Amino acid sequence: MRNKKAVEMHFMIMLIIAVIVFFVLAIMIPNLLRKGGEDTEGFFDFDNDGILNNLDKCACHYGEEDNGGCPSGKDGYNDAEREKCEEDMKKET
Protein backbone atom coordinates (compact mmCIF):
# COMPACT_ATOMS: atom_id res chain seq x y z
CA MET A 1 0.00 0.00 0.00
CA ARG A 2 2.81 2.41 0.81
CA ASN A 3 4.51 1.80 -2.56
CA LYS A 4 1.32 2.60 -4.44
CA LYS A 5 0.96 5.92 -2.63
CA ALA A 6 4.64 6.74 -3.22
CA VAL A 7 4.29 6.00 -6.94
CA GLU A 8 1.18 8.16 -7.12
CA MET A 9 2.99 10.98 -5.31
CA HIS A 10 6.00 10.78 -7.64
CA PHE A 11 3.67 10.76 -10.64
CA MET A 12 1.88 13.87 -9.39
CA ILE A 13 5.17 15.67 -8.76
CA MET A 14 6.43 14.81 -12.26
CA LEU A 15 3.12 15.93 -13.77
CA ILE A 16 3.28 19.27 -11.95
CA ILE A 17 6.89 19.79 -13.09
CA ALA A 18 5.93 18.95 -16.70
CA VAL A 19 3.04 21.44 -16.63
CA ILE A 20 5.29 24.19 -15.24
CA VAL A 21 7.96 23.50 -17.88
CA PHE A 22 5.32 23.54 -20.62
CA PHE A 23 3.98 26.93 -19.55
CA VAL A 24 7.46 28.43 -19.17
CA LEU A 25 8.41 27.26 -22.68
CA ALA A 26 5.08 28.42 -24.10
CA ILE A 27 5.81 31.90 -22.79
CA MET A 28 9.51 32.07 -23.71
CA ILE A 29 9.62 30.58 -27.23
CA PRO A 30 7.27 33.09 -28.92
CA ASN A 31 9.24 35.96 -27.36
CA LEU A 32 12.49 34.57 -28.76
CA LEU A 33 11.07 34.05 -32.23
CA ARG A 34 8.90 37.16 -32.51
CA LYS A 35 9.99 39.85 -34.96
CA GLY A 36 13.64 38.89 -35.29
CA GLY A 37 14.45 39.51 -31.66
CA GLU A 38 17.85 41.01 -30.94
CA ASP A 39 19.12 37.76 -29.40
CA THR A 40 18.24 35.55 -32.37
CA GLU A 41 18.51 37.99 -35.27
CA GLY A 42 21.81 36.60 -36.58
CA PHE A 43 20.39 33.13 -37.05
CA PHE A 44 18.06 34.10 -39.88
CA ASP A 45 18.54 34.83 -43.56
CA PHE A 46 16.14 37.68 -44.38
CA ASP A 47 16.86 37.84 -48.12
CA ASN A 48 17.16 34.04 -48.62
CA ASP A 49 20.55 34.24 -50.32
CA GLY A 50 22.04 31.52 -48.13
CA ILE A 51 24.10 33.90 -45.97
CA LEU A 52 22.97 34.44 -42.38
CA ASN A 53 22.12 38.03 -41.47
CA ASN A 54 25.02 38.41 -39.04
CA LEU A 55 27.46 37.52 -41.85
CA ASP A 56 25.59 39.24 -44.71
CA LYS A 57 26.87 42.72 -45.66
CA CYS A 58 23.58 43.38 -47.49
CA ALA A 59 21.03 41.48 -45.40
CA CYS A 60 18.00 42.94 -47.21
CA HIS A 61 19.15 42.32 -50.79
CA TYR A 62 19.80 38.97 -52.43
CA GLY A 63 23.47 38.74 -53.27
CA GLU A 64 26.43 36.56 -54.08
CA GLU A 65 28.37 34.70 -51.40
CA ASP A 66 31.59 35.83 -53.07
CA ASN A 67 30.52 39.44 -52.55
CA GLY A 68 29.61 39.08 -48.85
CA GLY A 69 25.90 38.72 -49.61
CA CYS A 70 25.65 41.91 -51.64
CA PRO A 71 24.45 42.24 -55.24
CA SER A 72 27.17 42.66 -57.88
CA GLY A 73 28.77 46.07 -57.81
CA LYS A 74 27.76 46.80 -54.21
CA ASP A 75 30.16 46.42 -51.29
CA GLY A 76 27.82 46.96 -48.32
CA TYR A 77 25.36 49.43 -46.85
CA ASN A 78 25.87 53.00 -45.76
CA ASP A 79 24.34 54.02 -42.41
CA ALA A 80 20.98 55.09 -43.84
CA GLU A 81 20.61 51.88 -45.87
CA ARG A 82 21.55 49.77 -42.84
CA GLU A 83 18.94 51.50 -40.65
CA LYS A 84 16.25 51.08 -43.33
CA CYS A 85 17.17 47.41 -43.70
CA GLU A 86 16.95 46.83 -39.95
CA GLU A 87 13.52 48.50 -39.88
CA ASP A 88 12.34 46.38 -42.82
CA MET A 89 13.52 43.19 -41.13
CA LYS A 90 11.68 44.10 -37.92
CA LYS A 91 8.47 44.79 -39.86
CA GLU A 92 8.64 41.58 -41.89
CA THR A 93 9.51 39.13 -39.13
TILOKOL-727522 format. One record per residue: residue number from 1; residue in three letters; z, x, y of N, C-alpha, C, CB in turn. Coordinates in Angstrom, 1 decimal, padded with zeros to 4 digits. Glycine has a CB too. Layout:
N
pos,code,n.c3,n.c1,n.c2,ca.c3,ca.c1,ca.c2,c.c3,c.c1,c.c2,cb.c3,cb.c1,cb.c2
NUM,ALA,Z,X,Y,Z,X,Y,Z,X,Y,Z,X,Y $
...
This chain:
93
pos,code,n.c3,n.c1,n.c2,ca.c3,ca.c1,ca.c2,c.c3,c.c1,c.c2,cb.c3,cb.c1,cb.c2
1,MET,000.0,000.8,-001.2,000.0,000.0,000.0,000.0,000.9,001.3,001.2,-000.9,000.0 $
2,ARG,000.7,002.0,001.2,000.8,002.8,002.4,-000.5,003.5,002.7,001.9,003.9,002.2 $
3,ASN,-001.3,003.9,001.6,-002.6,004.5,001.8,-003.6,003.6,002.4,-003.1,005.0,000.5 $
4,LYS,-003.5,002.3,002.0,-004.4,001.3,002.6,-004.2,001.2,004.1,-004.3,000.0,001.9 $
5,LYS,-002.9,001.1,004.5,-002.6,001.0,005.9,-003.0,002.2,006.7,-001.1,000.7,006.1 $
6,ALA,-002.8,003.4,006.1,-003.2,004.6,006.7,-004.7,004.7,006.9,-002.7,005.8,005.9 $
7,VAL,-005.5,004.3,005.9,-006.9,004.3,006.0,-007.4,003.3,007.1,-007.6,003.9,004.6 $
8,GLU,-006.8,002.2,007.1,-007.1,001.2,008.2,-006.8,001.7,009.6,-006.4,-000.1,007.9 $
9,MET,-005.7,002.4,009.7,-005.3,003.0,011.0,-006.3,004.1,011.4,-003.9,003.6,010.9 $
10,HIS,-006.7,005.0,010.5,-007.6,006.0,010.8,-009.0,005.4,011.2,-007.8,007.0,009.6 $
11,PHE,-009.4,004.3,010.4,-010.6,003.7,010.8,-010.6,003.1,012.2,-010.9,002.6,009.7 $
12,MET,-009.5,002.5,012.5,-009.4,001.9,013.9,-009.4,003.0,015.0,-008.1,001.1,014.0 $
13,ILE,-008.8,004.1,014.7,-008.8,005.2,015.7,-010.2,005.7,015.8,-007.8,006.3,015.2 $
14,MET,-010.9,005.9,014.7,-012.3,006.4,014.8,-013.2,005.4,015.5,-012.8,006.7,013.4 $
15,LEU,-013.0,004.2,015.3,-013.8,003.1,015.9,-013.5,003.1,017.4,-013.4,001.7,015.3 $
16,ILE,-012.3,003.2,017.8,-012.0,003.3,019.3,-012.6,004.5,019.9,-010.4,003.3,019.5 $
17,ILE,-012.5,005.7,019.3,-013.1,006.9,019.8,-014.6,006.7,019.9,-012.8,008.1,018.9 $
18,ALA,-015.2,006.1,018.9,-016.7,005.9,018.9,-017.1,005.0,020.1,-017.2,005.3,017.6 $
19,VAL,-016.3,004.0,020.3,-016.6,003.0,021.4,-016.5,003.8,022.8,-015.7,001.8,021.4 $
20,ILE,-015.4,004.5,022.9,-015.2,005.3,024.2,-016.4,006.3,024.4,-013.9,006.1,024.2 $
21,VAL,-016.8,007.0,023.4,-017.9,008.0,023.5,-019.2,007.2,023.9,-018.1,008.8,022.2 $
22,PHE,-019.4,006.1,023.2,-020.6,005.3,023.5,-020.7,004.9,025.0,-020.7,004.1,022.7 $
23,PHE,-019.6,004.4,025.5,-019.6,004.0,026.9,-019.7,005.2,027.9,-018.3,003.2,027.2 $
24,VAL,-019.1,006.3,027.6,-019.2,007.5,028.4,-020.6,007.9,028.5,-018.2,008.6,027.9 $
25,LEU,-021.3,008.0,027.3,-022.7,008.4,027.3,-023.6,007.4,028.0,-023.1,008.6,025.8 $
26,ALA,-023.3,006.1,027.8,-024.1,005.1,028.4,-024.0,005.2,029.9,-023.6,003.7,028.0 $
27,ILE,-022.9,005.7,030.4,-022.8,005.8,031.9,-023.4,007.1,032.4,-021.3,005.8,032.3 $
28,MET,-023.3,008.2,031.6,-023.7,009.5,032.1,-025.2,009.7,031.9,-023.0,010.6,031.3 $
29,ILE,-025.8,009.3,030.8,-027.2,009.6,030.6,-028.1,009.0,031.6,-027.6,009.1,029.2 $
30,PRO,-028.0,007.8,032.0,-028.9,007.3,033.1,-028.8,008.0,034.4,-028.7,005.8,033.3 $
31,ASN,-027.6,008.5,034.7,-027.4,009.2,036.0,-028.1,010.6,035.9,-025.9,009.4,036.2 $
32,LEU,-028.1,011.2,034.7,-028.8,012.5,034.6,-030.3,012.3,034.6,-028.4,013.1,033.3 $
33,LEU,-030.8,011.2,034.1,-032.2,011.1,034.1,-032.8,010.4,035.3,-032.6,010.3,032.8 $
34,ARG,-032.0,009.7,036.0,-032.5,008.9,037.2,-033.1,009.8,038.3,-031.4,008.1,037.7 $
35,LYS,-034.3,009.4,038.7,-035.0,010.0,039.8,-034.9,011.5,039.9,-034.4,009.4,041.1 $
36,GLY,-035.2,012.2,038.8,-035.3,013.6,038.9,-034.1,014.3,039.5,-036.5,014.1,039.7 $
37,GLY,-032.9,013.9,039.0,-031.7,014.4,039.5,-031.7,016.0,039.7,-030.5,014.1,038.6 $
38,GLU,-030.9,016.4,040.7,-030.9,017.8,041.0,-030.7,018.7,039.8,-029.9,018.1,042.1 $
39,ASP,-029.8,018.3,038.9,-029.4,019.1,037.8,-030.5,019.2,036.7,-028.2,018.6,037.1 $
40,THR,-031.4,018.2,036.6,-032.4,018.2,035.6,-033.8,018.4,036.1,-032.3,017.0,034.8 $
41,GLU,-034.0,018.5,037.4,-035.3,018.5,038.0,-036.2,019.6,037.4,-035.1,018.7,039.5 $
42,GLY,-035.7,020.7,037.1,-036.6,021.8,036.6,-037.1,021.6,035.2,-035.8,023.1,036.6 $
43,PHE,-036.6,020.6,034.5,-037.0,020.4,033.1,-038.2,019.4,033.0,-035.9,019.9,032.3 $
44,PHE,-038.8,019.0,034.1,-039.9,018.1,034.1,-041.2,018.7,034.6,-039.5,016.8,034.9 $
45,ASP,-042.3,018.1,034.3,-043.6,018.5,034.8,-044.2,017.4,035.6,-044.5,019.1,033.7 $
46,PHE,-044.0,017.3,036.9,-044.4,016.1,037.7,-045.9,015.9,037.7,-043.9,016.3,039.1 $
47,ASP,-046.7,017.0,037.8,-048.1,016.9,037.8,-048.8,017.0,036.5,-048.7,017.9,038.8 $
48,ASN,-048.1,017.1,035.4,-048.6,017.2,034.0,-049.6,018.3,033.8,-049.3,015.8,033.7 $
49,ASP,-049.4,019.4,034.4,-050.3,020.6,034.2,-049.8,021.5,033.2,-050.6,021.3,035.5 $
50,GLY,-048.7,021.2,032.6,-048.1,022.0,031.5,-047.2,023.1,032.0,-049.2,022.7,030.8 $
51,ILE,-046.9,023.1,033.3,-046.0,024.1,033.9,-044.8,023.3,034.5,-046.7,025.0,035.0 $
52,LEU,-043.6,023.7,034.0,-042.4,023.0,034.4,-042.2,023.1,035.9,-041.1,023.5,033.7 $
53,ASN,-041.6,022.1,036.6,-041.5,022.1,038.0,-040.8,023.4,038.6,-040.7,020.9,038.4 $
54,ASN,-039.8,023.9,037.9,-039.0,025.0,038.4,-039.9,026.3,038.3,-037.7,025.2,037.7 $
55,LEU,-041.0,026.3,037.6,-041.9,027.5,037.5,-043.2,027.2,038.2,-042.1,027.8,036.1 $
56,ASP,-043.4,026.0,038.7,-044.7,025.6,039.2,-044.7,025.8,040.8,-045.0,024.1,038.9 $
57,LYS,-045.6,026.6,041.3,-045.7,026.9,042.7,-046.2,025.6,043.5,-046.6,028.1,043.0 $
58,CYS,-047.0,024.8,042.8,-047.5,023.6,043.4,-047.1,022.4,042.4,-049.0,023.7,043.6 $
59,ALA,-045.9,022.0,042.5,-045.4,021.0,041.5,-046.0,019.7,041.6,-043.9,020.9,041.6 $
60,CYS,-046.6,019.3,042.8,-047.2,018.0,042.9,-048.7,018.0,042.7,-046.9,017.5,044.3 $
61,HIS,-049.3,019.1,042.5,-050.8,019.1,042.3,-051.1,019.8,041.0,-051.5,019.9,043.5 $
62,TYR,-052.0,019.2,040.2,-052.4,019.8,039.0,-053.1,021.1,039.2,-053.4,018.8,038.2 $
63,GLY,-052.7,022.2,038.5,-053.3,023.5,038.7,-053.3,024.3,037.5,-052.5,024.2,039.8 $
64,GLU,-053.9,025.5,037.7,-054.1,026.4,036.6,-052.8,027.2,036.3,-055.2,027.4,036.9 $
65,GLU,-052.6,027.5,035.0,-051.4,028.4,034.7,-051.6,029.8,035.3,-051.2,028.4,033.2 $
66,ASP,-052.8,030.3,035.3,-053.1,031.6,035.8,-052.7,031.7,037.3,-054.5,032.0,035.6 $
67,ASN,-052.8,030.6,038.0,-052.6,030.5,039.4,-051.2,030.0,039.8,-053.6,029.7,040.1 $
68,GLY,-050.2,030.1,038.8,-048.8,029.6,039.1,-048.7,028.1,039.2,-048.3,030.2,040.3 $
69,GLY,-049.7,027.4,038.7,-049.6,025.9,038.7,-050.3,025.3,039.9,-048.2,025.5,038.7 $
70,CYS,-050.9,026.1,040.7,-051.6,025.7,041.9,-053.1,025.5,041.6,-051.4,026.6,043.1 $
71,PRO,-053.8,024.6,042.4,-055.2,024.5,042.2,-055.9,025.7,042.7,-055.8,023.3,043.1 $
72,SER,-057.2,026.0,042.3,-057.9,027.2,042.7,-057.9,027.3,044.2,-059.3,027.2,042.1 $
73,GLY,-057.7,028.5,044.7,-057.8,028.8,046.1,-056.5,028.5,046.8,-058.9,028.0,046.7 $
74,LYS,-055.5,028.0,046.1,-054.2,027.8,046.8,-053.2,028.6,046.1,-053.8,026.2,046.7 $
75,ASP,-052.3,029.2,047.0,-051.3,030.2,046.4,-049.9,029.6,046.5,-051.4,031.5,047.2 $
76,GLY,-049.7,028.4,046.9,-048.3,027.8,047.0,-048.2,026.8,048.1,-047.3,028.9,047.1 $
77,TYR,-047.1,026.3,048.4,-046.9,025.4,049.4,-046.2,026.0,050.6,-046.0,024.2,048.9 $
78,ASN,-046.6,025.5,051.8,-045.8,025.9,053.0,-044.5,024.9,053.0,-046.6,025.8,054.3 $
79,ASP,-043.7,025.1,054.0,-042.4,024.3,054.0,-042.6,022.8,054.1,-041.6,024.8,055.2 $
80,ALA,-043.6,022.4,054.9,-043.8,021.0,055.1,-044.4,020.4,053.8,-044.8,020.7,056.2 $
81,GLU,-045.3,021.1,053.1,-045.9,020.6,051.9,-044.8,020.5,050.8,-047.0,021.5,051.4 $
82,ARG,-043.9,021.5,050.8,-042.8,021.5,049.8,-041.9,020.4,050.0,-042.1,022.9,049.9 $
83,GLU,-041.5,020.1,051.2,-040.7,018.9,051.5,-041.3,017.6,051.1,-040.3,018.9,053.0 $
84,LYS,-042.6,017.5,051.4,-043.3,016.2,051.1,-043.4,016.1,049.6,-044.7,016.2,051.7 $
85,CYS,-043.6,017.2,048.9,-043.7,017.2,047.4,-042.4,016.7,046.8,-044.1,018.5,046.9 $
86,GLU,-041.3,017.3,047.3,-039.9,016.9,046.8,-039.7,015.5,047.1,-038.9,017.8,047.5 $
87,GLU,-040.1,015.0,048.2,-039.9,013.5,048.5,-040.7,012.7,047.5,-040.3,013.2,050.0 $
88,ASP,-042.0,013.1,047.3,-042.8,012.3,046.4,-042.2,012.3,045.0,-044.2,012.9,046.4 $
89,MET,-041.7,013.5,044.5,-041.1,013.5,043.2,-039.9,012.6,043.1,-040.7,015.0,042.8 $
90,LYS,-039.1,012.6,044.1,-037.9,011.7,044.1,-038.3,010.2,044.1,-037.0,012.0,045.3 $
91,LYS,-039.4,009.9,044.8,-039.9,008.5,044.8,-040.4,008.1,043.4,-040.9,008.3,045.9 $
92,GLU,-041.2,008.9,042.8,-041.9,008.6,041.6,-041.0,008.6,040.4,-043.0,009.6,041.4 $
93,THR,-039.9,009.4,040.4,-039.1,009.5,039.1,-037.9,008.6,039.2,-038.7,010.9,038.9 $
